[in-house]
């Protein structure tokens, strides 16, 4: 469904004047900022262990083919690095990436203003901030995964309209 909306172009991949019709994967559509900031159109959702864009699309929209909307709404272009990993994938990733998953990744301090507290990364050594808290490689990657688990989903009542507008915009392609 997603790639079916993309325009086709004639392309000579070998430079021998043998043009073939191919899908123009370079065509991109961005969601208007006004749409993305309209909270009435979205729900926040925490991706659970083992969920995929397809399973969420089926659960919410009744069709796995709408997985591209889940990805597009969250600016995910690389499913393998932009989508949260399963626990076994995560453990394998951390162990492959770091020789010592419990080693210090960086240090951070807390800064409070009014009712909110923000963590600020202060570097890989804590000589300037002796009270800074060490964050391990594992904790750093786990926090990144937790951020990826927080996604926005288009309200189901707008899915059909959104998909149709996407197809119309893609059809207007000049490239």
Buried (B, 14 or more C-beta within 10 A) or exposed (E): BBEEBBEEBEEEEEEEEEEEEEBBEEBEBEEEEEBBEEEEBBEEBEBEEEBBBBBBBBEBBEBBBBBBBBBBBBEBEEEEEEBBBEEEEBEEBBEEEBEEBEEBBBBBBEEEEEEEEEEEEBEEEBEEBEEBBEBBBBBBBEEEBEEBBEBBBBEEEBBEEBBEEBBEEBEEBEE
